[in-house]
Amino acid sequence: MGTLATLDATSIALIPGEEVTVPLTVRNTGTIVEAYRLEVLGVPAGWTVVEPAMIEGLYPETATTATLTFRPPRNAEVPAGELQFGIRVIPLEHPDEAVVPEGVVEVLPFLDTTAELVPRTTHGRRGAKHQVAVDNRGNTPMSVILACADGTDDLVFTVKEPLLTVAPGTASFTDVKVRPRKTFWRGADKTLPFVVQVEADNSVPVTLDGTHVQTALLPKWFLKALLALLALLVLLVVLWFTLLKPAITSAAKEAVGDDLTQAQEAAEEAQEAAKEASSAAQEASGAASDANVAATEAGTTLSDTEDAVAEFVPPSGTSVPVRQRLDSQPGAGETDSVTFEVPEKSTLTIDDVILSNPQGDFGRLTISQDDDELLDFALENFRDLDYHFQSPITLAKGSVLTMEVTCRQPGAPLGEDPAPDACDTSMYFGGTMFTPDAEKAGKDSKESADGGSDSGSAP
């Protein structure tokens, strides 16, 4: 064999993101001038460079040195552990005499953990539910412990899975329920802040800030509805004692009085019994008819009253909570727009907006509703922003919510090499989507159309 190749080190250990160089000595033990092509084999070939890749004109019984540079990327795609590699040295004059020195690269583990609380703010009378997302950006599985606390001890916390095991390059989710220790019937809303701590092995804990807004058990419209119901009951009582009851009593007395008078006259005047009996029967029939008419009128009045009561029906529909995330990743010098359109026959109200700029990018972020600009920020002025609106933003059906990001310069997070070549901006908003009941809406439209037709045909 005319070629000899050796590595200065066959076992290498390094952390992803770092760089290690190993010399490779190639000796021509043949009798002719030889050229060699060098190739990296195995998993490390994707992030290993050999220089030079071609050796020209190596004389017999001489040697030269090439270098292997290992640069594993700092992400979850390169798992921690030992990886086999080889360097194939191919003599161009005798390719069948190629040699392959082998070695082992040990990729050391590293941890990179992020977490997010969604939503940051909730509302409820007896509590609400948040969700914690834990993202493992490292190259080894990690175990995290979740713990919750508030400074005033006003909340009770229930974590569905307090211990999570997250695989590399994946995210795990768990629910956190918050419940106030005390409730109240009426009054202003109470803001109760709390924190969720996510602690991984051998890393700095991540602290997430959250807020629960506790509302009263009785809604604001309850007293108005109660007063309206009491007024309706008083109206029904007045109608009963002033109209219905006297009419029914009078009709009954008249019918009974006529029957007694006719019976006495029949007994005293036996000779005219047949005529008087016939007359009494006719009068009794008339009295009964009057009583029936009065009873029918009373029943009609009661039915009209019940119909009037039935008309006091509050509007119906479906309200569902909405949680939506918009992400934008424009390159340097580029502008990107992300939109969200409100569905037909629905109305969206936005209570909370959370803005995230985790890389510390430079640029501009604008949020607009249709053609109206709502918010305008410089990216370099924030990493995380949390807005809670006392007066919610309302978007009617077909309205478009737009997030526009202009990336002037991507940020350079500490320890990330190479630095990102694109901005990374996101907006998370929460609110309520209200959709009217289809059957009720159809009925109201029909009644409106009938009413309009009648008014148009009136003289």
Summary of the structure (lengths in Angstrom):
residues: 459
radius of gyration: 42.7
end to end distance: 116.6
largest distance: 164.3
contacts: 1326
relative contact order: 0.09
helix: 25%
strand: 46%
